[in-house]
Amino acid sequence: MRSPGRMIIAGGLVVVLLAIGIPLYAWSRGEKGSPEQLSREYFSAWRQGDLERMQGLAADPPLDFLGQHRALSRGLSVTSISLTPGPVIRDGENRAHLDFEVRRNLSGRGTWSYRSALWLGVADGRWKVLWTPAALYPGLRSAATWSLREIKAPATRLVARDGKPLPEGGTLGPYIAELTDRFGGDEEDDEPGWAVEYRENNGPAQRVKVFGGRTGKKVRTSVDTRWQKAAEQAVNGSSKPAAIVALRPSTGEVLAVADELGGRNAFLGLYPPGSTFKVVTAAALLSDGMAPGSSVNCPGTVVTSQRTVRNHDGSTLGRTALRNAFAQSCNTTFASLAVERLRAAKLTDAAHRFGFGGPITPGVGAARGGFPEPDGDAELAEAAFGQGKVQTSPLMMAIVAAAVADGTWRSPRMVDTAMIRRVGDPVQKAHPVEGAAALRTMMRAVVTDGTAARAGLPAGTAGKTGTAERVDGASHAWFIGYKGDLAFAVFVEGGGSGPTVAAPLAARFLRAGR
């Protein structure tokens, strides 16, 4: 389910409501109308192409509301649109949603279809559709230009790991489009085809669908349709833009990518990891001779190298075991130990062992995690709990969780390693992770007795929460973890608390995939 800020459909166009930039509405207990009535009116206006009526049903629509919808329809030469809405589900006193499927016919080039959700809420005493620029397609952050471009479509068809078709629509589309471009076959075997693309703010074109070239041989990807569906369902339930990346620790295969961050940012975006980086810091401490039971101090506040470090809500454990400081996510403990015991070189070495700074080659574009060696103890203290100059992607943090789960760091991949090497991408050698068994003990404690204990995670899950501060004050929410031979990272952009936002999202993901 998408929360306010995810998908809506308007004027022959899909509207995806992400919570990025949603204005503050004047919520009221008194309400006029009902979500059921509003949804009927909105879908009726959409079927009739009545954009002005749709605009009137939206809460605080932008001035270019009509223009954004028309740009998609004209750019893709949409000739007809159909939708199948589901029942309205109440999510609270002032919030509701309904799922639907939308299908667009693109001037005889093909049919573009996917499932979405329409979110409704009470604004100024009336039920309204909650709308943002992302409403047109998942991940959009601003007005976009759309095009239906003639291409040479690869004759090879990419399929899921079980040989069955990959799921249509959803946020996996841009990743599959790039894989198709890179591994779709020899150019002489390609066929005429069409690509659906969009471009924001003069940025690079994002390809989301390819028509044609579907008759050749199959190439298996690593995508597991069961886990992909579970990931899509989970991020759809987030009130802010979210991403889930899931891997198989024993092989490095990418099993699922659900990405509503825009621009394939589950792989390309770089964000501070917050306390999830304590997995790396803990690995460095274990390599330096400490153990999960080692005695450490966890005050509510500590000043180290003129940098004041605080725990969340000023919580304090006093003298405790390293395992407990990790489970309760004591910033003060890890900042102090990094400065007093590790020093910059040892923490930098641990980050490099977990893949920071090196190439990762899943078969599509992926950013390197950033860990510049701290310049001074103040930067070192911040880096120890994933702040300062530390940068990472959801893919990178899924790799960290997978390395702990299996005891071996592996380069991730979405297709066979031999195919990746054939296109010239370097594949990093697998290597053991020192102290993995002790890290697993500490990550289990996070779920059984620590910050994720109330998240509803299924038995056997281990992980680490993270709340990463931003300059603008809106924190990112993280949870990384594993269960059996499944490792994952959950990231909610501007979502706030890792324990209360990202960890429950991980629980929904794991339950949906069972």
C-alpha positions in Angstrom: 0.0 0.0 0.0 1.2 3.4 -0.7 0.9 6.0 2.0 0.1 9.6 1.4 2.5 10.5 -1.2 2.2 7.5 -3.4 0.3 6.6 -6.5 -2.8 8.4 -7.9 -4.1 8.5 -11.4 -5.1 11.7 -13.1 -6.3 12.6 -16.6 -5.1 9.5 -18.3 -2.0 9.5 -16.3 -0.8 7.5 -13.3 -0.2 9.7 -10.3 2.3 8.3 -7.8 2.0 9.9 -4.3 5.3 10.1 -2.6 5.6 12.0 0.6 8.4 14.1 -0.7 7.3 17.7 -0.4 3.8 17.0 0.7 2.5 20.3 2.0 1.2 20.5 5.6 -2.5 20.1 5.5 -4.9 21.6 8.0 -6.3 18.3 9.3 -9.6 18.4 11.0 -11.8 15.9 12.9 -14.9 17.2 11.1 -15.1 15.9 7.6 -17.3 16.3 4.6 -18.0 13.5 2.2 -16.3 10.1 2.4 -13.2 8.5 0.9 -15.5 6.1 -1.1 -17.4 9.0 -2.6 -14.2 10.9 -3.4 -12.6 7.9 -5.1 -15.7 7.3 -7.2 -15.6 11.0 -8.3 -11.9 11.0 -9.0 -11.9 7.8 -11.1 -14.9 8.9 -12.9 -13.2 12.2 -13.8 -10.1 10.4 -14.8 -12.0 8.0 -17.2 -13.6 11.1 -18.8 -10.3 12.9 -19.1 -11.7 15.8 -16.9 -8.4 17.2 -15.5 -10.0 20.3 -14.1 -12.4 18.2 -12.0 -9.5 16.0 -10.9 -7.6 19.1 -9.9 -10.5 20.3 -7.8 -10.6 17.0 -5.9 -6.9 17.2 -5.0 -5.5 18.9 -1.9 -3.4 22.0 -2.7 -2.5 21.0 -6.3 0.5 22.7 -8.0 -0.1 25.4 -10.6 1.1 23.1 -13.4 -1.2 20.2 -12.3 -2.8 20.0 -15.7 0.4 20.5 -17.6 2.2 17.7 -15.8 -0.6 15.2 -16.7 -0.8 16.4 -20.3 2.9 16.1 -20.7 2.8 12.4 -20.0 -0.2 11.7 -22.2 1.2 13.7 -25.1 4.8 12.6 -24.7 3.8 8.9 -24.8 1.0 9.3 -27.4 -1.6 7.7 -25.0 -4.6 6.7 -27.0 -6.7 5.0 -24.3 -6.5 4.2 -20.6 -8.3 1.7 -18.4 -8.2 1.0 -14.7 -9.4 -1.5 -12.2 -9.8 0.0 -8.8 -10.1 -2.1 -5.6 -12.1 -1.3 -2.4 -11.4 1.7 -0.3 -9.5 0.8 2.9 -9.5 3.1 5.9 -6.0 3.6 7.4 -7.2 5.9 10.2 -9.6 8.6 11.0 -8.3 11.0 8.3 -6.6 8.6 5.9 -7.6 6.0 3.4 -6.3 4.3 0.2 -7.4 2.0 -2.6 -5.3 -0.2 -4.9 -5.8 -0.2 -8.6 -4.3 -1.4 -11.9 -3.8 1.0 -14.8 -3.2 0.2 -18.4 -2.3 2.7 -21.1 -2.3 2.0 -24.8 0.6 3.9 -26.4 -0.5 4.6 -30.0 -0.3 1.1 -31.1 3.3 0.6 -29.8 2.3 -1.4 -26.8 0.4 -1.4 -23.6 2.0 -0.1 -20.4 0.5 -1.5 -17.2 1.2 -1.6 -13.6 -0.5 -1.6 -10.2 -0.7 1.4 -7.9 -2.6 2.9 -5.1 -4.6 6.1 -4.6 -4.3 7.9 -1.3 -6.9 10.1 0.3 -7.0 12.3 3.4 -9.0 15.0 5.1 -7.7 18.5 4.3 -9.5 21.5 5.6 -12.4 19.4 6.7 -13.0 17.6 3.4 -11.8 14.4 1.9 -9.2 15.1 -0.8 -6.8 13.3 -3.0 -3.2 13.8 -1.7 -1.0 14.8 -4.7 2.7 15.5 -5.4 4.7 15.6 -8.6 5.7 12.0 -7.9 2.1 11.0 -8.5 2.7 10.6 -12.2 5.2 7.7 -11.8 7.1 6.3 -8.7 10.1 8.4 -7.8 9.2 11.6 -9.7 10.2 14.7 -7.7 9.3 17.4 -10.1 7.7 18.0 -13.5 9.1 15.7 -16.2 9.2 15.4 -19.9 8.1 12.0 -21.3 9.0 10.4 -24.6 8.2 7.3 -26.6 11.4 6.7 -28.5 12.1 4.3 -31.3 15.1 2.0 -30.5 16.7 -1.2 -31.5 15.1 -3.5 -28.9 17.2 -6.5 -27.9 15.9 -9.7 -29.2 16.8 -11.4 -25.9 14.3 -11.4 -23.2 15.3 -11.1 -19.5 13.4 -13.3 -17.1 13.3 -14.0 -13.4 15.6 -16.6 -11.7 12.9 -19.3 -12.2 12.6 -18.6 -15.9 9.2 -17.0 -15.6 8.4 -13.5 -16.8 9.6 -10.6 -14.7 6.8 -8.6 -13.0 5.3 -5.9 -15.1 5.4 -2.3 -13.9 6.6 -1.4 -10.4 9.9 0.2 -9.5 12.0 -2.6 -10.9 11.4 -1.5 -14.4 14.3 1.0 -14.8 16.8 -1.6 -13.5 15.5 -4.2 -16.0 15.6 -1.7 -18.8 19.3 -1.0 -18.1 20.1 -4.7 -17.9 18.3 -5.2 -21.2 20.4 -2.5 -22.8 23.6 -4.1 -21.5 23.0 -7.8 -21.8 20.1 -8.1 -24.3 22.1 -9.7 -27.1 24.1 -8.9 -30.2 23.1 -5.7 -32.0 22.6 -7.5 -35.3 19.9 -9.7 -33.7 18.0 -6.7 -32.3 14.6 -5.8 -33.6 12.7 -2.5 -34.0 11.1 -1.4 -30.7 10.1 1.5 -28.5 11.2 2.8 -25.1 9.2 4.7 -22.5 11.5 7.3 -21.0 11.3 10.4 -18.8 13.6 13.2 -17.9 13.6 15.5 -14.9 15.3 18.9 -14.6 17.4 18.3 -17.7 18.9 15.2 -16.0 19.6 11.9 -17.7 16.8 10.0 -19.3 15.3 7.3 -17.2 14.0 4.3 -19.2 11.1 2.5 -17.6 9.7 0.2 -20.3 10.8 -1.4 -23.6 8.4 -2.7 -26.2 9.5 -5.1 -28.9 12.5 -7.5 -29.1 10.7 -10.2 -27.1 11.1 -13.3 -29.3 14.7 -14.3 -28.8 16.4 -16.4 -26.2 15.9 -15.9 -22.5 18.5 -14.5 -20.1 17.9 -15.3 -16.4 18.3 -12.5 -13.9 18.7 -13.1 -10.2 15.3 -11.5 -9.4 13.0 -13.7 -7.2 9.4 -12.8 -8.1 8.2 -13.7 -4.6 10.6 -11.4 -2.8 10.2 -8.7 -5.5 6.4 -8.7 -4.9 7.0 -8.6 -1.1 9.4 -5.7 -1.4 7.0 -3.7 -3.7 4.1 -4.3 -1.3 6.2 -3.1 1.7 7.5 0.2 0.1 4.0 0.9 -1.1 3.1 1.1 2.6 5.6 3.8 3.5 4.5 7.3 4.1 7.8 8.6 2.7 9.9 7.5 -0.3 11.4 4.2 0.5 13.6 1.4 -1.0 14.3 -2.2 -0.2 17.2 -4.2 -1.6 17.4 -7.9 -0.9 20.3 -10.2 -1.6 21.2 -13.9 -1.2 24.2 -13.8 1.1 25.6 -17.2 -0.1 25.9 -16.0 -3.7 25.6 -12.2 -3.8 22.5 -12.5 -6.1 20.1 -9.5 -6.0 16.7 -11.0 -5.3 14.6 -7.9 -5.1 14.8 -4.1 -5.7 11.8 -1.9 -4.8 12.8 1.7 -5.3 10.7 4.7 -4.9 13.6 7.1 -4.3 13.7 8.1 -8.0 16.5 7.8 -10.5 17.5 4.2 -9.4 18.7 5.7 -6.2 18.6 2.4 -4.3 21.8 1.7 -6.3 23.0 5.2 -7.2 21.9 7.4 -4.4 24.3 8.2 -1.5 23.0 8.9 2.0 24.5 8.9 5.5 23.9 5.4 7.0 23.5 6.5 10.6 23.8 3.7 13.2 23.6 0.9 10.6 27.3 1.7 10.1 28.0 0.5 13.6 28.1 -2.9 12.1 31.3 -1.8 10.4 32.7 -0.1 13.5 31.8 -3.2 15.6 33.7 -5.3 13.1 36.8 -3.1 13.6 36.5 -3.4 17.4 36.2 -7.1 17.2 39.2 -7.3 14.9 41.1 -5.2 17.5 40.5 -7.8 20.3 37.2 -6.9 21.8 34.3 -9.4 22.2 30.5 -9.0 22.5 30.8 -9.3 26.2 33.6 -6.7 26.6 32.8 -4.0 29.2 32.1 -0.6 27.8 30.6 2.7 28.9 27.4 4.2 27.5 26.7 7.6 28.9 23.9 9.8 27.6 26.4 12.4 26.3 30.1 12.4 25.7 32.5 15.1 24.5 35.3 13.8 22.4 37.7 16.0 20.5 35.4 19.0 21.1 32.6 17.1 19.4 29.5 16.5 21.6 27.9 13.2 20.9 24.5 12.3 22.3 22.5 9.1 22.3 18.9 9.2 21.0 16.7 10.9 23.6 19.7 11.1 25.8 19.4 7.5 26.9 22.1 6.0 29.1 23.1 2.4 30.0 26.1 3.2 32.2 28.6 0.4 32.3 27.5 -2.5 30.0 28.6 -5.1 27.5 29.5 -4.1 24.0 26.6 -6.3 22.8 24.1 -4.2 24.7 25.6 -0.9 23.6 25.3 -2.2 20.0 21.7 -3.5 20.6 20.6 -0.2 22.2 22.6 1.8 19.6 24.8 3.9 21.9 26.4 6.6 19.8 28.5 7.7 22.7 30.1 4.2 23.1 31.1 3.8 19.5 32.3 7.4 19.1 34.5 7.1 22.2 35.9 3.7 21.3 36.7 4.8 17.7 38.7 7.8 19.0 40.4 6.1 22.0 41.0 2.7 20.6 40.6 2.3 16.9 42.0 5.5 15.4 41.2 6.5 11.8 43.3 3.8 10.0 41.6 0.8 11.6 38.1 2.1 11.0 39.0 3.0 7.4 40.4 -0.5 6.9 37.2 -2.1 8.2 35.1 0.1 5.9 37.2 -1.0 2.9 36.7 -4.6 3.9 33.0 -4.1 3.7 33.2 -2.6 0.2 33.3 1.1 0.9 35.4 2.9 -1.7 35.6 0.0 -4.1 33.5 -0.8 -7.2 30.4 -2.9 -6.9 29.1 -4.4 -10.1 25.6 -5.8 -10.0 25.3 -5.5 -13.8 23.7 -2.1 -13.7 25.1 1.3 -12.5 25.9 1.4 -8.8 27.6 4.1 -6.7 30.6 3.3 -4.5 30.1 3.8 -0.8 32.1 6.7 0.5 34.4 6.5 3.5 37.2 9.1 3.3 39.7 8.6 6.0 38.7 10.9 8.9 40.7 14.0 9.2 41.0 14.4 13.0 39.2 12.8 15.9 36.0 14.9 15.6 35.4 13.4 12.1 36.4 10.0 13.4 33.8 10.2 16.2 31.1 11.1 13.7 32.1 8.4 11.2 31.9 5.7 14.0 28.1 6.0 14.0 27.6 6.7 10.3 27.5 10.5 10.2 29.8 13.1 8.9 31.3 12.2 5.5 30.2 8.6 5.4 28.0 8.0 2.4 26.3 4.8 1.2 23.4 3.4 -0.8 20.7 0.9 0.2 22.5 -1.6 -2.0 25.7 -1.1 -0.2 24.1 -1.6 3.2 22.4 -4.8 2.0 25.9 -6.0 1.0 27.1 -5.2 4.6 24.2 -7.3 6.1 24.8 -10.1 3.6 28.5 -10.2 4.5 27.7 -10.7 8.2 25.1 -13.3 7.5 27.3 -15.5 5.4 30.7 -14.5 6.9 31.9 -13.7 3.4 31.8 -10.4 1.5 30.6 -10.9 -2.1 30.1 -8.5 -5.0 26.4 -8.3 -5.8 25.0 -9.3 -9.1 21.7 -9.3 -11.1 23.0 -11.6 -13.9 25.6 -14.2 -14.2 29.1 -13.1 -13.2 30.5 -14.2 -16.5 28.1 -11.9 -18.3 29.2 -9.0 -16.1 32.9 -9.6 -16.9 32.1 -9.8 -20.7 31.0 -6.2 -20.7 34.2 -5.2 -19.0 33.0 -4.6 -15.4 35.4 -5.7 -12.7 34.0 -8.2 -10.2 35.6 -8.0 -6.8 36.9 -11.2 -5.3 35.0 -12.6 -2.3 36.7 -12.5 1.0 36.0 -13.6 4.6 34.6 -11.1 7.2 36.6 -11.3 10.4 34.3 -11.6 13.5 31.2 -12.4 11.6 30.0 -14.9 14.2 30.2 -12.3 16.9 28.5 -9.7 14.7 25.6 -12.1 14.2 25.2 -12.5 18.0 25.1 -8.7 18.3 22.7 -8.2 15.4 20.4 -10.8 16.9 20.4 -8.9 20.2 19.1 -5.8 18.3 15.9 -7.7 17.4 15.4 -9.7 20.6 16.4 -7.1 23.2 17.4 -3.9 21.5 16.0 -1.0 19.3 14.1 -3.3 16.9 12.5 -5.5 19.6 9.1 -3.9 19.1 9.1 -3.9 15.3 7.3 -7.2 14.9 10.1 -8.9 13.0 9.7 -12.6 12.6 11.7 -15.1 14.7 15.2 -15.7 13.4 15.7 -12.1 12.1 18.9 -10.2 13.0 19.7 -6.6 12.1 20.6 -3.1 13.0 18.6 0.1 13.1 19.8 3.5 12.0 18.6 7.0 12.2 20.7 9.3 10.0 20.6 13.0 10.7 20.4 15.4 7.8 21.4 19.1 7.6 17.7 20.1 7.1 16.8 18.2 10.3 14.7 15.5 8.7 16.4 12.2 9.5 16.6 9.1 7.3 15.3 5.8 8.7 17.3 2.6 8.1 17.1 -1.0 9.0 19.5 -3.6 7.6 19.4 -7.3 8.5 19.1 -10.9 7.4 17.0 -14.0 8.0 18.4 -17.3 6.8 19.9 -16.9 3.3 18.2 -13.5 2.8 19.8 -10.2 3.6 18.3 -6.8 3.0 18.4 -3.1 3.6 15.4 -0.9 4.2 15.7 2.8 3.7 13.1 5.5 4.1 14.2 8.9 2.9 13.3 11.6 5.5 11.4 8.9 7.4 12.6 9.7 10.8 13.3 6.9 13.3 14.9 3.7 12.1 13.4 1.6 15.0 9.8 3.0 14.5 9.7 3.4 10.7 12.3 1.3 8.9 12.3 -1.8 11.2 8.5 -2.3 11.0 8.7 -1.8 7.2 11.3 -4.7 7.2 8.8 -6.8 9.2 6.1 -6.2 6.6 8.6 -7.2 3.8 9.6 -10.4 5.5 6.0 -11.4 6.4 4.8 -10.7 2.8 7.6 -12.9 1.3 6.9 -16.0 3.5 
